[in-house]
Amino acid sequence: MVSRVIPVNLFDLVIFGATGDLAKRKILPGLFHRFAVGQMPAKAGIIAVARTAMSADSFRDIVRESLMEFAPKFAQDKDLLARFLGQIDYVRVDATGDQGWDELAAALRPDTVRSFYLSVAPSLFGTIAAQLTAHNIATKDSRIVVEKPFGHDLASAQALNADLRRSFDEHQIYRIDHYLGKETVQNLMALRFANALWEPLWNATHIDHVQITVAEDLGVDGRGEYYDQSGAMRDMMQNHLMQLLCLTAMEPPSRFQPSAVRDEKLKVIEALNPVPQTDIVRGQYRGRDGAGGYLDHVGNSKSRTESYIAMKVTIGNWRWAGTPFYLRTGKKLRARTSEIAVVFRDPPHMIFPHVPERRGNAMIIRLQPDEGITLRNTIKEPGPGGFRLAEVNLDMTFADIVEEHSEPQDAYERLIMDVIRGDQTLFMRGDEVEAAWAWADPIINEWQSARSTPVPYDQGSSGPDDALMLLHRDGRRWREIG
Ligand code: BG6
């Protein structure tokens, strides 16, 4: 069911956890950006909610400071800033108790569509959802937005879904995976389904393999406690990389609508074959030259949690049988690079005698940095002389294409505006999340029962050597990171 798409000027957005990091860094700056470019109307209300006692003016001072830091370009405009701050209210609410709910109800206007953004610990999702209905604050048109981690295994994800569904229908629930808000990720759908060029080639007959890389140069300092309970598998693979895999591998949906798109993504997850441990490499970055390693950063010298994971994933369906997807993600790697590389098979018969070492045709979809798409082609090396082949990139960099004055949109901005518009296409459905956990659980359980230990890798490297072997043994190699 598609929720009612409303004119954007009639909404109240309530942010629970409004004094937290995500609200300061992403949610409020994102809303401010949209306000600055005229996408948020003058009557939109933002109601910040947290446990701390403070006046709306004190909260606005905090917002002013964070906008100076995280949205400096627009925050220079004092008049614009003042108008935006004027739309923000603050209400103190005790999520687990009775205090503040009546005040929150009073702060909301009648006849608006209400969205509740829960930027709080998942353990509070169910409680807040129940309070919102118990106090008649949520209506049948309301939306509720939640963030990962959405469970740490199948059972906990099912419990969270059940908690939310006690108070809200699935068509009201917006589960954010911010990777789906990234420009290139959406472009992947346009590229595949708005061109007749690629679809005939988009299968195991023509594609040799796919590499999905999400490499980060940062470590886990500052988030050690959370991260050590999760590791790269739960923190990145089960959600962000899984979503990238789905968009790359899914069948064309019949229409660009939430249920059609999400049905196709779900089918991909359900078609994944179990991954044997021999197709998985787990790594943990070690200290070097006085720089602390993972164990120092999480403050747990015995931790067996992985900060890197690479795996070979196969999909059991007609389109993809015989084409492996190699996925890898890790912290403290050489560079921050995220991309999807679709590597095509060689021509069936090569007529040219002098073929240099070839990497072959590939489409590289760059998520970050430098968003864009590169197409690797083989051509005759221009110029006189013999007939030598060379590989050359056709490059499409999105920054060169966007209109001169348009501002790049952060993933959160895009997603928050979709909540307001009532468009669930770029949000995860409950059954998708559960299916992804059903796939991940046996893998994680096996590590736990075998007490498996990740292999060490150097900070600033491309990850453990064992990960290179994962492709070498199949006669393939990873693309360079960075
Ligand atoms: C988050 C993970 O979901 O995504 C972090 O919890 C990770 O560990 C982050 O650093 C990466 O997001 P991005 O947008 O910087 O690639």
Boltz pocket constraint, residues with backbone or C-beta under 6 A from the ligand:
constraints:
  - pocket:
      binder: B
      contacts: [[A, 148], [A, 216], [A, 235], [A, 236], [A, 338]]
      max_distance: 6.0
